[in-house]
Amino acid sequence: MEKQFKRGIHDESLLKSLKKEEGKEGKLYPLIELVRQSKDLVLQIRDNYFNIYYLGGNVAEVESLNRVKFDKNYFRKCENKADEDWDAIKANSETAKKLFKEGKFADYVDFVTNDMKFYWNNVLKGKGVEEKKAQHAICLSNTDKDEYTILDLEYQVSKKSQFHYRGKRNKDNFIPTPRFDIIAIRNCDHKLCVIELKKGVKALNDPSGVQEHAESFANTIGYNKESRIAFVNEMNNVLMQKRNDLGLLDKRVTIDTSLEPEFMFAYQFDSTDKSHPTLDSQKRVFKYYQDKKYVDGVNYAYDKRVLWLNEGDYTLKGKGEL
């Protein structure tokens, strides 16, 4: 039988290496301690591995005690790949792997993130970077002490998941694998929330706009009772591992597994849009797209709540506005 995708660390030896038990530290425990003490690092659990993010960039993908993956492009210095010194990139990659394997995790993170920032600023020149930074800021700004606790970021629904996509195939006849920006727990009622983050009116039109993301939820997690239960149980397992095993979340953070997950939007005001210079004017544009019909005349987004954020504000508050 084909392996089913499910968030969580299923390898007991890997999980044990992340913990401190009876005074004895697992090999990767200092890495978890580094994340716990850092104001800049975020750990997200995947399917039997985990990622560590800095400013939204994935600086470490860890699936075993001695192996780490990262984007070698972080070590690039030139916009044109033909001008790149690939031998230097290979050497830097080997240095990073060596630091990780030797357990010098702080040195490893410093080494990779310094080059990553140069790559983002001077090679990519900021392209595609701002959304990563915004998601990272939201994660850091919504902890167990706030109204929402971020449990996961960039959740991509696998074709092997119990709640795989059941809607229409895309224009290339492929089955979509939707990605949701934020999975959070609303601490007032302990409800699991799937949140799509939008900034500026240019991000509202399909494809990947308001209606498309709501449709993706309806045909995956929200498809039927079994899909919703499977998702809640999967994320509750992630919570247990992050909270109880890794100590990354407060013990008071819980999910009410009797409640169905809720899909909602978070919209952040974009002050650079001179055509819609106020949050109220951008709200009107959002609601225009929220009221549009979508597939076969169905409106998937009309009854979804929206959390409104001012520019530079990443703290999620309240239950949102319908």
C-alpha positions as CSV (number, residue, x, y, z in Angstrom):
1,M,0.0,0.0,0.0
2,E,1.3,3.5,-0.9
3,K,2.5,5.5,2.1
4,Q,0.0,8.1,3.3
5,F,1.2,11.6,3.8
6,K,0.7,12.8,7.4
7,R,2.3,15.7,9.3
8,G,4.4,14.6,12.2
9,I,7.7,13.0,13.2
10,H,7.0,9.3,12.9
11,D,10.6,8.0,13.2
12,E,11.0,7.3,16.9
13,S,14.8,7.6,16.8
14,L,14.6,11.0,15.2
15,L,12.1,12.2,17.7
16,K,14.2,10.8,20.6
17,S,17.2,12.7,19.3
18,L,15.3,16.0,19.7
19,K,14.5,15.5,23.4
20,K,16.2,15.5,26.7
21,E,15.2,12.5,28.8
22,E,16.4,11.6,32.3
23,G,19.0,14.2,32.0
24,K,20.4,12.9,28.8
25,E,20.4,15.1,25.7
26,G,19.6,13.6,22.3
27,K,22.1,14.6,19.5
28,L,19.7,17.2,18.0
29,Y,18.4,18.5,21.3
30,P,20.9,21.5,21.2
31,L,19.3,22.5,17.9
32,I,15.9,22.5,19.4
33,E,17.2,24.5,22.4
34,L,18.7,27.0,19.9
35,V,15.3,27.4,18.3
36,R,13.6,27.8,21.7
37,Q,16.0,30.6,22.7
38,S,16.1,32.4,19.4
39,K,13.8,35.3,18.5
40,D,14.4,34.8,14.8
41,L,14.1,31.0,14.2
42,V,10.9,29.0,13.7
43,L,10.5,25.2,13.5
44,Q,7.8,23.6,11.4
45,I,7.1,19.8,11.4
46,R,6.6,18.1,8.0
47,D,6.1,14.5,7.1
48,N,8.8,12.7,9.1
49,Y,11.1,15.7,9.0
50,F,11.2,19.3,10.1
51,N,12.3,22.6,8.7
52,I,13.9,25.5,10.5
53,Y,13.1,29.0,9.1
54,Y,14.9,32.3,9.4
55,L,13.1,35.4,8.0
56,G,10.8,32.9,6.2
57,G,13.8,31.2,4.4
58,N,14.2,27.5,5.0
59,V,17.8,27.2,6.4
60,A,17.6,23.6,7.5
61,E,15.6,20.6,6.4
62,V,16.3,17.8,8.8
63,E,15.2,14.2,8.4
64,S,18.0,12.3,10.2
65,L,20.5,12.8,12.9
66,N,23.5,13.5,10.6
67,R,22.0,14.9,7.5
68,V,20.7,18.4,6.6
69,K,19.4,19.9,3.4
70,F,19.3,23.5,2.3
71,D,19.1,25.6,-0.9
72,K,22.6,25.8,-2.4
73,N,21.5,28.9,-4.2
74,Y,21.8,30.7,-0.8
75,F,25.6,30.7,-1.5
76,R,25.3,32.4,-4.9
77,K,26.8,35.8,-5.5
78,C,25.9,36.5,-9.2
79,E,22.6,37.2,-10.9
80,N,23.7,35.4,-14.0
81,K,24.3,31.7,-13.2
82,A,26.9,31.5,-16.0
83,D,29.1,33.9,-14.0
84,E,28.8,31.9,-10.8
85,D,31.7,30.2,-9.0
86,W,30.2,26.8,-8.5
87,D,33.3,25.4,-6.9
88,A,33.0,28.0,-4.2
89,I,29.3,27.2,-3.8
90,K,30.1,23.5,-3.4
91,A,32.8,24.3,-0.8
92,N,30.4,26.5,1.2
93,S,27.8,23.8,1.1
94,E,30.3,21.2,2.4
95,T,31.3,23.6,5.2
96,A,27.7,24.0,6.2
97,K,27.1,20.3,6.2
98,K,30.2,19.7,8.3
99,L,29.2,22.3,10.9
100,F,25.8,20.6,11.2
101,K,27.2,17.1,11.4
102,E,29.6,18.2,14.2
103,G,26.7,19.6,16.2
104,K,27.8,23.3,15.8
105,F,24.3,24.4,15.2
106,A,24.6,28.1,16.0
107,D,27.6,28.3,13.7
108,Y,25.7,26.5,11.0
109,V,22.7,28.8,11.2
110,D,24.9,31.9,11.2
111,F,26.9,30.6,8.2
112,V,23.8,29.8,6.1
113,T,21.7,32.8,7.1
114,N,24.5,35.4,6.3
115,D,24.8,34.1,2.8
116,M,21.0,33.7,2.4
117,K,20.5,37.4,3.2
118,F,23.1,38.4,0.6
119,Y,21.5,36.1,-2.0
120,W,18.0,37.6,-1.3
121,N,19.2,41.2,-1.4
122,N,21.8,41.1,-4.1
123,V,20.9,38.2,-6.4
124,L,17.1,37.9,-6.1
125,K,16.9,41.7,-5.3
126,G,14.0,41.1,-3.1
127,K,11.9,39.1,-5.6
128,G,9.5,36.7,-3.8
129,V,11.1,37.6,-0.4
130,E,8.5,39.9,1.2
131,E,5.8,37.2,1.5
132,K,8.2,34.9,3.2
133,K,9.2,37.6,5.6
134,A,5.5,38.5,6.3
135,Q,4.6,34.9,7.1
136,H,7.6,34.6,9.4
137,A,6.7,37.8,11.2
138,I,3.1,36.5,11.7
139,C,4.5,33.3,13.2
140,L,6.7,35.2,15.6
141,S,4.0,37.7,16.5
142,N,1.3,35.1,17.4
143,T,2.5,32.8,20.2
144,D,0.8,31.0,23.0
145,K,0.5,34.3,24.8
146,D,-1.6,35.9,22.1
147,E,-5.1,35.5,20.7
148,Y,-3.8,33.1,18.0
149,T,-1.0,30.5,18.2
150,I,0.6,29.7,14.8
151,L,1.0,25.9,14.5
152,D,2.2,25.6,10.9
153,L,3.1,27.6,7.8
154,E,2.9,26.8,4.1
155,Y,0.8,23.7,4.5
156,Q,0.7,21.9,1.1
157,V,-2.0,19.3,0.8
158,S,-0.5,16.1,-0.6
159,K,-2.1,13.8,-3.1
160,K,-1.5,11.1,-0.6
161,S,-3.4,12.9,2.2
162,Q,-6.7,11.7,3.6
163,F,-8.1,15.1,2.5
164,H,-6.5,15.3,-0.9
165,Y,-8.0,17.6,-3.5
166,R,-11.4,16.5,-4.9
167,G,-12.3,19.4,-7.1
168,K,-11.8,20.0,-10.8
169,R,-8.4,19.3,-12.4
170,N,-6.4,22.4,-13.5
171,K,-6.0,23.6,-17.0
172,D,-3.1,21.2,-17.6
173,N,-5.4,18.3,-16.4
174,F,-3.4,17.9,-13.2
175,I,-4.8,17.3,-9.8
176,P,-4.0,20.4,-7.7
177,T,-2.1,20.3,-4.4
178,P,-3.3,23.5,-2.7
179,R,-1.1,25.3,-0.3
180,F,-2.4,27.2,2.7
181,D,-0.4,30.0,4.3
182,I,-1.1,29.6,8.0
183,I,-2.5,27.0,10.3
184,A,-3.4,28.6,13.7
185,I,-5.2,27.9,16.9
186,R,-7.6,30.5,18.1
187,N,-7.0,30.5,21.8
188,C,-10.3,31.8,23.0
189,D,-12.2,28.8,21.7
190,H,-9.3,26.5,20.8
191,K,-10.5,26.2,17.3
192,L,-8.2,25.2,14.5
193,C,-8.1,27.9,11.8
194,V,-6.8,27.7,8.2
195,I,-5.8,31.3,7.2
196,E,-4.9,32.6,3.8
197,L,-2.8,35.8,4.0
198,K,-3.3,38.6,1.4
199,K,-1.5,41.9,1.1
200,G,-2.8,44.5,-1.3
201,V,-5.6,44.4,-3.9
202,K,-3.3,42.9,-6.6
203,A,-3.3,39.7,-4.6
204,L,-7.0,39.3,-4.6
205,N,-7.9,38.3,-8.2
206,D,-7.7,34.7,-9.3
207,P,-5.6,32.6,-10.0
208,S,-4.6,32.2,-6.3
209,G,-7.0,34.9,-5.3
210,V,-9.8,35.0,-2.8
211,Q,-12.2,32.6,-4.4
212,E,-9.6,30.1,-5.5
213,H,-8.2,29.6,-2.0
214,A,-11.6,29.2,-0.5
215,E,-12.5,26.6,-3.2
216,S,-9.3,24.8,-2.4
217,F,-10.3,24.5,1.2
218,A,-13.8,23.3,0.3
219,N,-12.4,20.5,-1.8
220,T,-9.7,19.3,0.6
221,I,-10.0,19.8,4.3
222,G,-13.6,21.0,4.2
223,Y,-14.7,18.3,1.7
224,N,-16.6,16.1,4.2
225,K,-16.7,15.2,7.9
226,E,-14.0,12.5,7.5
227,S,-11.6,15.0,5.8
228,R,-12.2,17.6,8.5
229,I,-11.6,15.0,11.3
230,A,-8.4,13.7,9.7
231,F,-7.0,17.2,9.4
232,V,-7.8,18.2,13.0
233,N,-6.3,14.9,14.3
234,E,-3.2,15.4,12.2
235,M,-2.6,18.9,13.4
236,N,-3.4,17.9,17.0
237,N,-0.6,15.4,16.7
238,V,1.7,18.2,15.5
239,L,0.7,20.3,18.5
240,M,1.5,17.4,20.9
241,Q,5.0,17.0,19.4
242,K,5.8,20.7,19.3
243,R,4.3,21.3,22.8
244,N,5.0,18.1,24.8
245,D,8.1,16.6,23.0
246,L,10.0,19.7,21.9
247,G,8.8,22.3,24.4
248,L,8.2,24.9,21.7
249,L,4.7,25.8,22.8
250,D,3.0,26.5,26.2
251,K,1.2,23.6,27.8
252,R,-2.0,25.7,27.9
253,V,-2.3,25.7,24.1
254,T,-4.9,23.1,23.1
255,I,-7.1,22.2,20.1
256,D,-10.8,21.4,20.7
257,T,-10.9,18.4,18.4
258,S,-14.7,18.4,18.6
259,L,-14.8,21.7,16.5
260,E,-14.5,21.7,12.8
261,P,-11.6,23.7,11.3
262,E,-12.5,27.2,10.0
263,F,-11.1,28.7,6.8
264,M,-10.6,32.5,7.0
265,F,-8.5,35.3,5.5
266,A,-6.1,37.8,6.9
267,Y,-5.7,40.9,4.8
268,Q,-2.9,43.4,5.3
269,F,-3.1,47.0,4.2
270,D,-0.7,48.0,1.4
271,S,0.2,51.7,1.6
272,T,2.0,51.6,-1.8
273,D,-1.4,51.3,-3.6
274,K,-2.2,54.9,-4.6
275,S,-5.4,53.9,-6.3
276,H,-6.8,52.6,-2.9
277,P,-5.0,54.7,-0.3
278,T,-6.9,53.7,2.8
279,L,-7.7,50.4,4.5
280,D,-11.4,51.0,4.0
281,S,-11.0,51.4,0.3
282,Q,-9.0,48.2,0.1
283,K,-11.6,46.5,2.2
284,R,-14.2,47.4,-0.5
285,V,-12.0,45.8,-3.2
286,F,-11.6,42.7,-1.0
287,K,-15.4,42.4,-0.6
288,Y,-15.9,42.8,-4.3
289,Y,-13.8,39.7,-5.0
290,Q,-15.3,37.9,-2.0
291,D,-18.8,38.4,-3.5
292,K,-17.8,37.1,-7.0
293,K,-19.0,33.7,-8.3
294,Y,-16.4,31.2,-9.1
295,V,-16.6,27.6,-10.4
296,D,-19.9,26.7,-12.0
297,G,-21.5,29.8,-10.4
298,V,-20.5,28.8,-6.8
299,N,-19.2,31.4,-4.4
300,Y,-16.8,29.7,-2.0
301,A,-15.6,32.8,-0.1
302,Y,-18.7,34.8,0.7
303,D,-19.2,33.5,4.3
304,K,-15.5,33.5,5.3
305,R,-14.3,35.7,8.1
306,V,-11.5,38.3,7.5
307,L,-8.9,39.5,9.9
308,W,-7.9,43.1,8.9
309,L,-4.3,44.1,9.5
310,N,-2.7,47.5,9.2
311,E,0.6,47.7,7.4
312,G,3.4,46.4,9.6
313,D,1.0,44.7,12.0
314,Y,1.3,40.9,12.1
315,T,-0.7,40.2,15.3
316,L,-4.0,38.3,14.6
317,K,-6.9,39.5,16.8
318,G,-10.5,38.7,17.2
319,K,-12.7,36.2,15.3
320,G,-12.7,38.3,12.1
321,E,-15.3,40.2,10.2
322,L,-17.9,38.5,7.9
